[in-house]
């Protein structure tokens, strides 16, 4: 897009991708399982097919930029995310705790008296978050 003709892309929104890269959640789970060693995926027996359609139409970008083909795909993204999580030493506790769960963080702020029942800062005020936690 950075080198595309301005008159072709100016003020336009594009779905970036290719039709063959449309996936169902089940497919994405399997791709993650391939990317993450020792990952275990379980599918609920109670879960049926999702009647909603998330099929993305990429024809606009294909028509506007016929030579365009993304270099990025879901598999590459899953591998990169896994590598980044490992590099940052993220743990399951990080994901399940207040650091990445907003509701857990809010409950902690309420319990500590930093937020009132209207979710407004109290006189105790906000807590500065260390740069290392961001």
WOWOLIN-V566676 format. One record per helix or strand of 2 or more residues. SS is the DSSP state (hx for helix, st for strand). FROM is the first residue (numbers start at 1). LEN is the number of residues. Records with the same first field share a line. If there is no record, write none. Layout:
SS: FROM-LEN, FROM-LEN
This chain:
hx: 6-4, 19-3, 25-11, 59-6, 74-14, 92-5, 102-10, 131-3
